[in-house]
């Protein structure tokens, strides 16, 4: 009976040891989405339309904190101020291979009434998908594809 208990403790120890630590730790996933990103948006023909940089950080649940948004191309649609919200649903093997759905919404400050929505997928250090711009300012409508790359 004593040998059976020792054997069971050893098996339990091996099982618990296999469950934690190592490079499979979930802390690696936050390093793949959190950080500074650069985005390039193109029209349906592949021509450049907008570019911006921003910082992403997973808040709680599926929420993404979006800060330091700055358009690097001149655009009358987003001249100053504004707000941005983001979300994603991640999956992966927690070995640095993060994938999932991503959405980012940017509301203009001045002029008001313009909205840029990006929807796509996260795969490791790249986010790609489609964008739609709706607005009240002349020339502030359109759609196309985008790619965001972690800097």
Buried (B, 14 or more C-beta within 10 A) or exposed (E): EEEEEEEEEEEEEEEEEEEEEEEEEEEBBEEBBBEEBBBBBBBEEEEEBBBBBBBBBBEEEBEBBBEEBEBEEEBEBBBEEBEBEBBBEBEBEBEBEBBBBBBBBBBBEEBEEBBBBBBBBBBEBEBBBBBEBEBEBEEBEBBBBBBBEBE
